[in-house]
């Protein structure tokens, strides 16, 4: 578990990365996705519904229904998923939770966190699902060996 993103956001990133490794015309149900990324189906289903509302994931009902990327993988940045699930608050709040933390009245880790926060945002904003597709495919293959 990370300290930056919520568990829901971690799962959303994993689920969408999984979808990016699949053929665009295929749809996968929550059970199939949960099995591949090793997380509970109910959790996957809720996260994918949120991502559908935000236009990152599409869904179709019926026998061959399921979830798929709503846009091309090269059009979806990691920051889009973070915004859809956790919002941008982590990039604007004090990491220690002090109210009124600013350059004028910094907390003990203000400057260090500022650098980490900026680097994290830039990384999330510069990588698309397409950029990470092969690494995601390798990672998902690895976790499915167990």
SEVOSE-449527 format. One record per atom (N, C-alpha, C, CB): residue in one letter; x, y, z. Coordinates in steps of 0.2 Angstrom, whole numbers, padded with zeros to 4 digits, always signed. Glycine has a CB too. Example, Ala and Ser with C-alpha at 12.3 -4.5 7.8 and 13.67 -1.06 7.14 Angstrom:
# SEVOSE-449527
A+0066-0028+0039 A+0062-0022+0039 A+0066-0016+0039 A+0057-0022+0045 S+0064-0011+0035 S+0068-0005+0036 S+0064+0000+0039 S+0070-0003+0029 
# end
This chain:
# SEVOSE-449527
X+0004-0006+0000 X+0000+0000+0000 X+0004+0006+0000 X-0005+0000+0006 X+0002+0011-0004 X+0006+0017-0004 X+0004+0022+0001 X+0006+0020-0011 X+0007+0028+0002 X+0005+0033+0006 X+0002+0039+0002 X+0011+0035+0011 X+0003+0038-0004 X+0001+0044-0008 X-0006+0043-0011 X+0006+0045-0014 X-0008+0038-0013 X-0014+0036-0016 X-0019+0032-0012 X-0014+0033-0023 X-0025+0033-0012 X-0030+0029-0009 X-0029+0022-0012 X-0037+0031-0009 X-0032+0017-0008 X-0032+0010-0010 X-0036+0010-0016 X-0035+0005-0005 X-0042+0013-0016 X-0046+0014-0022 X-0043+0016-0028 X-0052+0018-0021 X-0038+0021-0028 X-0035+0024-0033 X-0029+0019-0036 X-0031+0030-0031 X-0026+0016-0031 X-0021+0010-0033 X-0025+0005-0037 X-0018+0007-0027 X-0030+0003-0035 X-0034-0002-0039 X-0036+0000-0046 X-0040-0004-0035 X-0039+0006-0046 X-0041+0009-0052 X-0035+0010-0057 X-0044+0017-0051 X-0029+0012-0055 X-0023+0012-0059 X-0022+0005-0062 X-0017+0015-0055 X-0022+0000-0057 X-0021-0007-0059 X-0026-0010-0064 X-0020-0012-0053 X-0032-0008-0063 X-0037-0011-0068 X-0037-0008-0074 X-0044-0009-0065 X-0036-0001-0075 X-0035+0002-0081 X-0029+0000-0085 X-0035+0010-0080 X-0023-0001-0081 X-0017-0003-0084 X-0019-0010-0087 X-0011-0003-0079 X-0022-0014-0084 X-0024-0021-0086 X-0028-0020-0093 X-0028-0025-0081 X-0033-0016-0093 X-0037-0015-0099 X-0033-0012-0105 X-0043-0010-0098 X-0028-0008-0103 X-0023-0006-0108 X-0019-0011-0112 X-0019+0000-0106 X-0018-0017-0108 X-0014-0022-0111 X-0018-0027-0116 X-0011-0026-0106 X-0025-0026-0116 X-0029-0030-0120 X-0031-0027-0127 X-0036-0032-0116 X-0034-0031-0131 X-0036-0028-0137 X-0042-0023-0136 X-0039-0034-0142 X-0042-0017-0139 X-0047-0012-0138 X-0054-0014-0139 X-0045-0006-0142 X-0055-0019-0144 X-0062-0020-0145 X-0065-0025-0140 X-0063-0023-0152 X-0061-0028-0136 X-0064-0033-0131 X-0066-0030-0125 X-0058-0038-0129 X-0071-0033-0121 X-0074-0030-0115 X-0073-0036-0110 X-0081-0028-0116 X-0071-0034-0104 X-0070-0039-0098 X-0074-0037-0092 X-0062-0039-0096 X-0077-0042-0090 X-0081-0041-0084 X-0077-0040-0078 X-0086-0047-0083 X-0080-0038-0072 X-0076-0036-0066 X-0073-0042-0063 X-0081-0033-0061 X-0076-0048-0064 X-0073-0054-0062 X-0067-0056-0065 X-0078-0060-0062 X-0067-0055-0072 X-0061-0057-0076 X-0055-0052-0074 X-0062-0056-0083 X-0057-0046-0073 X-0052-0041-0071 X-0049-0042-0064 X-0054-0034-0072 X-0054-0044-0059 X-0052-0045-0052 X-0047-0051-0052 X-0058-0046-0048 X-0049-0056-0056 X-0044-0062-0056 X-0037-0060-0058 X-0048-0067-0060 X-0037-0056-0063 X-0030-0055-0066 X-0026-0050-0062 X-0031-0052-0073 X-0029-0046-0058 X-0025-0041-0054 X-0025-0043-0047 X-0028-0034-0055 X-0029-0048-0045 X-0029-0051-0039 X-0032-0047-0033 X-0022-0053-0037 X-0038-0044-0035 X-0041-0040-0030 X-0049-0042-0030 X-0041-0032-0031 X-0052-0041-0024 X-0060-0043-0024 X-0064-0040-0030 X-0062-0041-0017 X-0068-0044-0033 X-0072-0042-0038 X-0077-0036-0036 X-0077-0048-0040 X-0080-0036-0030 X-0084-0030-0029 X-0080-0024-0029 X-0087-0032-0022 X-0074-0024-0027 X-0070-0018-0026 X-0069-0015-0034 X-0064-0019-0023 X-0067-0020-0038 X-0066-0019-0045 X-0072-0016-0048 X-0063-0025-0049 X-0077-0019-0047 X-0084-0016-0050 X-0085-0009-0048 X-0089-0021-0048 X-0085-0007-0042 X-0086+0000-0040 X-0081+0005-0043 X-0086+0000-0032 X-0075+0003-0043 X-0070+0007-0046 X-0071+0008-0053 X-0063+0005-0045 X-0073+0003-0057 X-0074+0004-0064 X-0080+0008-0065 X-0075-0003-0067 X-0085+0007-0061 X-0091+0012-0062 X-0089+0019-0061 X-0096+0010-0057 X-0085+0021-0056 X-0083+0027-0056 X-0079+0030-0062 X-0078+0028-0049 X-0074+0025-0064 X-0071+0027-0070 X-0075+0028-0076 X-0065+0022-0071 X-0080+0024-0077 X-0085+0025-0082 X-0089+0031-0082 X-0090+0019-0082 X-0091+0033-0076 X-0094+0040-0075 X-0089+0046-0077 X-0096+0041-0068 X-0083+0045-0076 X-0078+0050-0078 X-0075+0049-0085 X-0072+0049-0073 X-0078+0044-0089 X-0076+0044-0096 X-0069+0041-0098 X-0076+0050-0099 X-0066+0037-0093 X-0060+0034-0094 X-0061+0027-0096 X-0056+0034-0088 X-0066+0024-0093 X-0068+0017-0095 X-0075+0017-0098 X-0068+0012-0089 X-0077+0013-0103 X-0083+0012-0106 X-0086+0005-0103 X-0083+0012-0113 X-0093+0004-0104 X-0096-0002-0102 X-0101-0004-0107 X-0098-0002-0095 X-0102-0010-0107 X-0108-0012-0111 X-0111-0018-0108 X-0106-0014-0119 X-0118-0019-0108 X-0122-0024-0105 X-0123-0030-0109 X-0128-0021-0102 X-0125-0035-0106 X-0126-0041-0110 X-0121-0047-0110 X-0127-0039-0117 X-0123-0052-0113 X-0118-0058-0113 X-0111-0057-0115 X-0121-0063-0118 X-0110-0052-0120 X-0103-0051-0121 X-0101-0044-0119 X-0102-0051-0129 X-0104-0042-0113 X-0103-0035-0110 X-0097-0035-0106 X-0109-0033-0107 X-0096-0029-0103 X-0090-0029-0099 X-0087-0022-0099 X-0085-0034-0100 X-0081-0021-0097 X-0078-0014-0097 X-0072-0014-0102 X-0075-0013-0090 X-0071-0008-0104 X-0065-0007-0109 X-0063+0000-0109 X-0068-0009-0117 X-0058+0002-0112 X-0055+0009-0111 X-0060+0013-0116 X-0048+0009-0114 X-0062+0018-0113 X-0067+0023-0117 X-0063+0027-0122 X-0070+0027-0112 X-0056+0027-0122 X-0052+0031-0126 X-0046+0027-0128 X-0050+0038-0124 X-0042+0029-0133 X-0036+0025-0134 X-0031+0026-0129 X-0033+0028-0141 X-0027+0021-0127 X-0022+0021-0122 X-0018+0027-0122 X-0018+0014-0122 X-0016+0029-0128 X-0012+0035-0129 X-0015+0041-0127 X-0009+0035-0136 X-0021+0041-0126 X-0025+0047-0124 X-0027+0048-0116 X-0032+0048-0128 X-0025+0043-0113 X-0027+0042-0106 X-0020+0043-0102 X-0030+0036-0104 X-0019+0048-0098 X-0013+0049-0094 X-0015+0046-0087 X-0011+0057-0093 X-0010+0044-0083 X-0011+0042-0076 X-0014+0047-0072 X-0004+0040-0073 X-0013+0053-0073 X-0016+0059-0069 X-0023+0059-0070 X-0013+0066-0071 X-0026+0057-0076 X-0033+0057-0077 X-0037+0052-0072 X-0035+0055-0084 X-0033+0046-0071 X-0036+0041-0067 X-0036+0044-0059 X-0032+0035-0067 X-0030+0047-0057 X-0030+0049-0051 X-0035+0054-0049 X-0022+0052-0050 X-0036+0059-0054 X-0041+0064-0053 X-0048+0061-0052 X-0041+0069-0059 X-0049+0056-0057 X-0056+0053-0056 X-0057+0050-0050 X-0057+0048-0062 X-0052+0047-0046 X-0053+0043-0040 X-0052+0047-0034 X-0049+0037-0040 X-0046+0050-0034 X-0044+0054-0028 X-0044+0062-0028 X-0037+0052-0026 X-0045+0064-0034 X-0045+0071-0035 X-0037+0074-0035 X-0049+0075-0030 X-0037+0080-0035 X-0030+0083-0034 X-0028+0086-0027 X-0030+0089-0039 X-0032+0085-0022 X-0031+0087-0016 X-0024+0086-0013 X-0036+0084-0011 X-0021+0080-0015 X-0015+0078-0012 X-0009+0083-0015 X-0013+0071-0014 X-0011+0086-0020 X-0006+0091-0023 X-0006+0098-0020 X-0006+0091-0031 X-0011+0099-0016 X-0013+0105-0013 X-0013+0106-0006 X-0019+0108-0016 X-0012+0100-0002 X-0013+0100+0005 X-0006+0098+0008 X-0018+0095+0007 X-0006+0100+0014 X+0000+0098+0018 X+0001+0091+0019 X+0000+0102+0025 X+0006+0088+0018 X+0007+0081+0019 X+0006+0078+0026 X+0014+0078+0016 X+0008+0083+0031 X+0007+0081+0038 X+0000+0084+0041 X+0012+0085+0042 X-0004+0087+0036 X-0011+0089+0039 X-0011+0095+0042 X-0013+0083+0043 X-0006+0099+0042 X-0006+0106+0046 X-0010+0111+0042 X+0001+0108+0047 X-0015+0114+0045 X-0019+0119+0042 X-0014+0125+0041 X-0025+0121+0046 X-0015+0129+0035 X-0011+0135+0034 X-0004+0134+0032 X-0012+0139+0039 X-0002+0128+0030 X+0004+0126+0028 X+0006+0130+0021 X+0006+0119+0027 X+0011+0134+0021 X+0013+0138+0015 X+0020+0139+0015 X+0008+0144+0014 X+0022+0143+0010 X+0029+0145+0009 X+0031+0150+0015 X+0031+0149+0003 X+0026+0154+0017 X+0027+0159+0022 X+0026+0155+0029 X+0021+0164+0022 X+0022+0150+0030 X+0022+0146+0036 X+0022+0139+0035 X+0015+0148+0040 X+0028+0137+0033 X+0029+0129+0031 X+0029+0125+0037 X+0036+0129+0028 X+0027+0119+0036 X+0028+0113+0041 X+0035+0111+0040 X+0022+0107+0039 X+0037+0106+0045 X+0044+0104+0045 X+0046+0100+0038 X+0044+0099+0050 X+0041+0098+0034 X+0044+0094+0028 X+0041+0098+0022 X+0041+0087+0028 X+0039+0104+0023 X+0036+0107+0017 X+0040+0107+0011 X+0034+0115+0019 X+0046+0109+0011 X+0050+0110+0005 X+0052+0103+0002 X+0057+0113+0007 X+0053+0098+0006 X+0054+0091+0004 X+0048+0089+0000 X+0057+0087+0009 X+0042+0089+0004 X+0036+0087+0001 X+0034+0090-0006 X+0030+0087+0006 X+0036+0097-0006 X+0034+0101-0012 X+0038+0098-0018 X+0036+0108-0011 X+0044+0096-0017 X+0048+0093-0023 X+0045+0086-0025 X+0055+0092-0021 X+0044+0082-0020 X+0041+0075-0021 X+0034+0076-0024 X+0040+0071-0014 X+0030+0081-0022 X+0023+0082-0025 X+0024+0084-0032 X+0019+0087-0021 X+0028+0089-0033 X+0029+0091-0040 X+0031+0086-0045 X+0034+0097-0040 X+0036+0082-0043 X+0039+0076-0047 X+0034+0071-0048 X+0045+0073-0043 X+0030+0070-0043 X+0024+0065-0044 X+0019+0067-0049 X+0021+0063-0037 X+0017+0073-0048 X+0012+0076-0053 X+0015+0076-0060 X+0010+0083-0051 X+0021+0078-0061 X+0024+0078-0067 X+0024+0071-0070 X+0031+0081-0067 X+0026+0066-0066 X+0027+0059-0069 X+0020+0057-0071 X+0029+0055-0063 X+0015+0058-0067 X+0008+0056-0068 X+0005+0059-0074 X+0003+0057-0062 X+0007+0065-0075 X+0005+0069-0081 X+0008+0068-0087 X+0005+0077-0079 X+0014+0065-0087 X+0018+0064-0093 X+0017+0056-0096 X+0025+0065-0092 X+0015+0052-0092 X+0014+0045-0094 X+0007+0043-0096 X+0017+0040-0088 X+0006+0040-0102 X+0000+0038-0104 X+0000+0030-0103 X-0001+0039-0111 X-0006+0027-0103 X-0007+0020-0103 X-0003+0017-0108 X-0014+0018-0103 X-0003+0020-0114 X+0001+0017-0120 X+0009+0016-0118 X+0000+0021-0126 X+0011+0021-0114 X+0018+0021-0112 X+0020+0016-0108 X+0020+0028-0109 X+0015+0013-0104 X+0016+0008-0099 X+0014+0002-0100 X+0013+0011-0092 X+0011+0001-0106 X+0007-0005-0108 X+0012-0012-0107 X+0005-0005-0115 X+0018-0012-0110 X+0022-0018-0110 X+0024-0019-0102 X+0028-0017-0114 X+0026-0014-0099 X+0028-0015-0092 X+0022-0018-0088 X+0030-0009-0089 X+0016-0015-0089 X+0010-0018-0086 X+0008-0025-0088 X+0004-0013-0088 X+0009-0027-0094 X+0008-0033-0096 X+0013-0038-0093 X+0009-0034-0104 X+0019-0036-0092 X+0024-0040-0088 X+0022-0041-0081 X+0031-0037-0089 X+0020-0036-0078 X+0019-0036-0071 X+0013-0040-0069 X+0018-0029-0068 X+0007-0040-0073 X+0001-0044-0073 X+0003-0051-0074 X-0004-0041-0077 X+0007-0052-0079 X+0009-0059-0080 X+0013-0062-0074 X+0014-0060-0086 X+0017-0058-0071 X+0021-0060-0065 X+0016-0062-0059 X+0026-0055-0063 X+0011-0057-0058 X+0007-0059-0052 X+0003-0065-0053 X+0003-0052-0050 X+0001-0066-0059 X-0003-0072-0061 X+0001-0079-0061 X-0006-0071-0068 X+0007-0078-0059 X+0011-0084-0058 X+0010-0087-0051 X+0019-0083-0060 X+0007-0083-0047 X+0006-0085-0040 X-0001-0087-0039 X+0009-0080-0035 
# end
